[in-house]
Amino acid sequence: MKMRRSLEQIREEVGPVAWSVRVSRREAGLSQEDLARHAGVGLRFVRELEQGKTTLRLDKVQQVLQFFGQELGVVALPEDRR
């Protein structure tokens, strides 16, 4: 029997950027296709981003985030996470 994953488990699996994009897109009432069109990226890129793919082009990630008024930044890690 297949167990359903909790939202917290999914968030941890895909990472904070992917989760932020997914939540922002859904809150805006957009499909992945809509987001791709409005942000000027491909549908495949949006799908891979939301799935947490780790080897995406940073400029395109920024492009999607900027559509939602967000951006990537550098944050110092606490000692216990280094």
N, C-alpha and C positions, 0 to 999 in steps of 0.2 A: 504494500500500500504506500502510495506517494504522500509525503507530508508537505503541507503548505509552508512556505517560508514566511516569516514575519517581515513586516516592513523594515524593522531594524536590521534583520539579517541581510535583506536585499541592499539596504543602504551601506552596510559594511562591505558587502561583496563588490559593489560597483564603485565605491569611493565617493568622496564629498563633491567633486566637480560634476560627475555624472548624475549624482542624486540631485544636486541643485538644478541642473538643466532639466531633468525629468519633472521635478516638482514645479519649477517655474513654467514649463511648457503646459503642464496640465492645469495649473492655476489660471493661465492665460486662455485656456480653452482651445489650444492649438493641437492639431495632429502633428506627427513627426514630419509629414509632407509639408504642412503649412510652415513649420519652423524652418525647414530647409529652404523653402522658397523665400521667406521673409529675411532670413539671416544670410542668404547668398551662399549657401553650402549645399552639398549633395545629400540626398536622403540617406544613402549608405553611411555618410559621415555622421549624421545625427544618430542613426541607429547604433553605430559603433561607439560613439561618445556616451550615449545613455547606457550602454552595456558595460562601460568601464574599460574599454580597450586602452592600453597604456602607451601605445605607440602612435598617437595621433599628432597631426601638425598643430603646433602651438598657436600659430597665427589664426587658424580656423577655429580652434577652441575659443580664443579671445573674441573672434567675430561673433560666435554664438552667444557668449556671455555678455558682450556689449549690447546685443539685441535686448537683453533683459536688464540692462543697466548694471551689470556686474563686471568684474575683471579679476584676473589671477594676480596674486601677489606673493611676495616672499615673507614667510613667517618663521621666526626662530623656534626650533623645537625645544621642549623642555629637556633637561638633562637625562631623564629616564627614557626618552624616546630616541636618543642619538645612538 
